Amino acid sequence: MQQHMDEPVVRLQGVTKRIGRRTIIDKLTLDVPQGEVFGFLGPNGSGKTTTIRMMVGLMKLTEGEIIVRGHRISSQFEQAIKHVGAIVENPEMYKYLSGYDNLLHYARMFPGVTKQRIDEVIELVGLKARIHDKVKTYSLGMRQRLGVAQAILHKPALLILDEPTNGLDPAGIRELRDYLRRLAVEENTSVFVSSHLLSEMELMCDRVAIIQAGKLIDIRQVHRSGSEPEAAQVAFEVDQASEAAQLLSDLEAVHQENRILVTADREQIARINARLVSAGIKVFSIRPLTKSLEDQFLEVTGGEQIV
């Protein structure tokens, strides 16, 4: 099946998993775009690992379909899984071999992985200086990086990582973040990463799906530095609200007691402020009304088991 570059790399359509009478995943539908870091966020026990196990064929679906690059996991597993790299449990390593020998050993399973490709992924995950040392001398963060190197050797369209920051220190988490971003940008890989750590998801991802008790609650675009500033609803607290609303009528400003609500991006906020001040209207405060990912997550999950 021909796949266009703007089509999602993976589609989950009505994915449901029942064990006995319990519904663990309930009609989950989402698309993972090409070349993005896509977060899968939910409290522990919300069904993240179950979903990932179905995505990599470790668990059968009760209903629905998972389609990777146009191939169905249920009926075309081999064609689908060719496009996937994953670390679901801890990455498996031979501790008494060097990092390089581990990659060499793993590369034999994939026809067409060249020595040049091995060097490329070593560079990408920043292990060049230590790649010939034995894995038993590696820190947890370095093992995690070697695991990612292993998972992307065959240039998968989709890399799936289940709670990859578990056990990493802040420096390790930052490194992971940096090379997942590089992977999305330089190799156009879609990275599907699950976590219950809000702060990490906001820094790491382009988009985040929030899941609770097996149901999709929402999918949010996450604003990253360096990306285009997004317009958001902003409240201007002023001393003459009705005059201010008239002055900004071209922007469809809404008058609400002593506040004016306007949808604007960062640049427009500065211009609106200047307009109000030059018209002799005092501006006491400017506040964005858009909920942060954290606010929304705590709201939908009732604050349970959040780190």
N, C-alpha and C positions, 0 to 999 in steps of 0.2 A: 504494500500500500504506500503510495507516494505521500511524503510528509512535507508540508510547506513550513518554512522557517517561522512563520508567525502563528502556527498552530501550537497548542499546548504540548509539552513533552509528555506529560502524563495527565490522564483524565480519570477521576473517580466518579462513577455514575451510580447513584443510589446504593452505595456500598453498605451492606448490612451483615453483621455477624451475630448469630444467636448461639448460645451454648445452653442446651436444655431450654428452660423457659426464659432465661435471662437474655435480654438484648444488650450486647456489649457495644456494638456500633450500629447506629440507627440512620439509615438512608443518607449516608455521607456523600455529598456531591461537591467536587471542586476541581479546578484546572490549575496545573503548575506551568507557568509560562517558560519559554526558552531563555536561558542565560540570566536567571534571577536566583537570588537566595530567598527561598520560600520557607517561612517559619510555620511550625505546627505547634501551637501553644495551648497548654491545658494543665490543670492540676494533676498530681499523681493519681492514677486510677481512672483517668478520663477516657482512655482508649487509644492513646497515641501509639504505644508499642504494638497493640493488636492490629491497628491500621497498617503500620509499617511491615509487620509480619505477613499480612495479606499482599502488600505491594511487592514483596520479594519472593512470594510463593511458598512461604513457610507455613502458611495457614490458609485453608480454603474459605472462600466467601460463601455465606448463606444465600445472599441475593446481591444483585447489582453486578457491576463490571469495572475492572481496572484496565485501562488501555494505555500502553506505553508505546510511543512512536507509531501509533496505528495498529498495534498488535495486542490482542486480548490476553491477559495473564491466564485466564481460565482455559482457553483452547489453543493458544499459540505461545505457550510459555517460553520455549527456547528462543523464538524470534524476539519476544518482548524483553527477556532478561539480558540479552546481548547488549542492550542499550543502558543497562543499570550497573552501577557500582554501589556497594553498600557496606556500612559497618553497623550491624544490628546489636550484637553483643560486644564484648571487648574484642579488638582486632587480634586475630590468631597470629602468633609469631613463634619462630624458632629462636629461643633466647640465646643459644650458644653459637648461632651464626651471626655474621655481620648484617647490618641493615641492607647492604647491597645484595648479599647472598639471599636474603629473604625475598627481595624483589625479583631477583633472577629466577628463583625457584617458582615464585608465583607467576611470573611472565610466561613460563613454559605451558601454562594452561590456556593461554590465549595466542593463537597463531597470529603472526604479524607484529608482535610487540618487539621493537628493535632495541639495541643497546642505546641508541640515540634517544629513544622515547624514555628509557629508564633514567638516563641522565637528566632529561627534561623535567620529569616529575620530581626528581631529587632536588633540583634547582627550585622548582615551583613551591615545594613545601619547606624549603630552607634547611635541608639536612646535609648539605654538601660537606661541611667540615667534619661531620661525625659518621658519615654513611659506612665507612669501613670498620667502625668499632662494633663490638658485639652488642646485640640488643639488650642483653642483661645489664649493660652499663647505662642504658637510656633512662631518662626521667619519664614520668607518665605522659607529659606533654609531647616528648619526642616519639614515644611509641604511638601516640595518637596520630602524629604527623606521618609516621611511617605507614600506619593503617590507611590513612587517606591516600598516600602515594600508591599503595597497593591497589586500592579501590578504583583509582583513576588511570591505571596503566593502559587499559584498553580503550581510553578516550570515551567513556560512557556519556550519553546525552543527559543522564540523570544520576546524581550522587545522593544517596539516602543515608542520613546520619541520625541515629537514635540517641538523644541526650549526650551529645559529644563533649559537653563541657563538664560532665560529672567528674569530680575529683581533681580538676585542673586548678592551678593557682591563677591569680589575676593575669600574670604575664603569659601563661600558657593559653588562657582564654583569649587574650588579645591577639596572640599569634594565630590561633585557630581562625579568629574572625578575619584577620588580614588575608590569610591564604585562601579562605573560602570566597572572599570578595574577588581575589585575583583569578580564581578558578572560573567564576561567573563571567568576569570581564574578558580574560585572556583566552579561555578555551570555550566560552559560550556554553558552559555546563550549567544545567539547572541543579541547584542544591536544595534538597528537601530536608530540613533539619527540625527535629522535635526538641522541645524543652519545656520546663515549667519555670524557667528563669526569665522573667519579664525584661529586666534591664538588658540582658544579653540579646534578646530578640529585637529590641528596639535598635540596638547598635548594629546588629549583624544582618538584618533582613530587609529586602525590598518590600515584602508583603507578608502579612501574618494571618493565618487562619486560627481562630479561637475555637477550641472544642471543649465541651463539658458533658460528662455522662454519655459519651458516645454520639452526641449531636453537635453539628456545626452551628456555632452561635453567630459568627460574623467573620468576614474577611476584610482586613484593614490594610490600606497602603501605608507603609511606614515611611515617614519623611526622613531621608538621609541627608547628611551634609554633602554639599557638592551637587545635589540634584536641584532641579528647578523649585523655587519656593512655591508652595501651594497656597491657594486662596482659602481663607477660613473665616468663619463668622467672628467679628470683633465688636466688643462693646466699648463705646466712648462715654465716659461719665462727664457731663457738662453742666454749666450753670443755666443755660437757656436752651432746653431740649427741643422745644417746638421750632424755634428759629433755626437751630442746627439741622433739624430734619428737613426744613424747607430748603436750606442751603445745599443739602446733599440729596435732594430729591432725584437728581439724575442718576444716583447710585442705588436707588430703591432702598433708601435708609428707612429703618423702622423706628418710630418714636415709642419709647417705653419708660414712663415716669421720667427720671432724671438721666436716662441713658438713650443713646442712639446705637442701633445695631446695624452693622454694614458688613457685607462679605468683601474681603480685600486681602491682597497678598502684602508682603513686607513693605515693598516700595509704595504701594497705594496708601498704606497706613500712614506713612510719613507725609504724603501729599495731603491726605484728608486732615491730618492734624494741623498742617500749615494753613489750610483753607479756613479751618475753624478759628484758629488764633488770629489770623489777619482780619477776620470779620468781627473781632472783639469778643469772641465766645471763649470762656475759660474751659480748659480741658483738665479735669482732675485725675483721671486715670484712663488707661487703654488696656483692655484685657481680652485675650482670645477666649472664645466660648467653646472651642472644640475640645472634646475630652481627650486626655492622653490615653495611650494604649493601656497604661496602668489603671486609670480610673475606670475605663470600660471593662477591663478584665476583672477587676475587683467587683464591679457591679454585676456582671453576668455570672460570676462564679460564687458570689456571696462571700468573697474573701477567704474561701477554704484552701488550706494547704498551700499557700502562696509563699514563695521565698522572695 
